[in-house]
Amino acid sequence: MAPNVARRRALAKKGEANPDGSFPTDTRGRAVAAKGRATQAVKSGRMSGAEAKKIDARANRKLGKKK
């Protein structure tokens, strides 16, 4: 296994919005980008609205936003 794969899987437990390691939210910029990518994925039909809400919630926690 490549070192990058192992590092990505380790991050998935603490800094990712999805368990598969996608949509990182470990920094403010990545959290903002994750929200945008989740919205794009819903609009294109690649993701359900429920999944996007989970990603948005995780990103909002990082950004310090409340409902």
C-alpha positions as CSV (number, residue, x, y, z in Angstrom):
1,M,0.0,0.0,0.0
2,A,1.3,3.4,-0.9
3,P,2.2,5.8,1.9
4,N,-0.4,8.3,0.7
5,V,-3.2,5.8,0.9
6,A,-2.3,4.9,4.5
7,R,-2.1,8.6,5.4
8,R,-5.5,9.3,3.7
9,R,-7.2,6.4,5.6
10,A,-5.8,7.7,8.9
11,L,-7.2,11.2,8.1
12,A,-10.6,9.7,7.3
13,K,-11.2,9.0,10.9
14,K,-10.7,12.6,12.1
15,G,-10.7,15.1,9.3
16,E,-13.0,13.8,6.6
17,A,-16.7,14.2,6.0
18,N,-17.1,10.9,4.3
19,P,-15.8,7.6,5.6
20,D,-14.2,6.7,2.3
21,G,-11.7,9.6,2.7
22,S,-13.4,12.1,0.3
23,F,-14.3,15.6,1.1
24,P,-11.6,16.5,3.6
25,T,-12.5,19.1,6.2
26,D,-9.3,19.4,8.2
27,T,-8.7,23.1,7.3
28,R,-11.1,26.0,6.7
29,G,-10.4,26.1,3.0
30,R,-11.0,22.4,2.6
31,A,-14.3,22.7,4.5
32,V,-15.5,25.4,2.2
33,A,-14.5,23.4,-0.8
34,A,-16.2,20.2,0.5
35,K,-19.5,22.1,0.8
36,G,-19.2,23.4,-2.7
37,R,-18.2,19.9,-4.1
38,A,-21.1,18.3,-2.3
39,T,-23.6,20.8,-3.7
40,Q,-22.2,20.2,-7.2
41,A,-22.5,16.4,-6.7
42,V,-26.1,16.7,-5.7
43,K,-26.9,18.9,-8.7
44,S,-25.3,16.4,-11.1
45,G,-27.0,13.5,-9.5
46,R,-23.9,11.8,-8.1
47,M,-24.9,12.2,-4.5
48,S,-28.1,12.2,-2.4
49,G,-29.2,15.3,-0.6
50,A,-28.9,13.4,2.7
51,E,-25.2,12.7,2.1
52,A,-24.7,16.4,1.2
53,K,-26.3,17.5,4.5
54,K,-23.9,15.3,6.4
55,I,-21.0,16.8,4.6
56,D,-22.3,20.3,5.1
57,A,-22.8,19.7,8.8
58,R,-19.3,18.4,9.3
59,A,-17.9,21.4,7.3
60,N,-20.0,23.8,9.3
61,R,-18.6,22.4,12.6
62,K,-15.1,23.1,11.3
63,L,-16.1,26.6,10.2
64,G,-17.8,27.4,13.5
65,K,-21.2,28.0,11.9
66,K,-24.5,27.2,13.6
67,K,-27.7,26.4,11.9
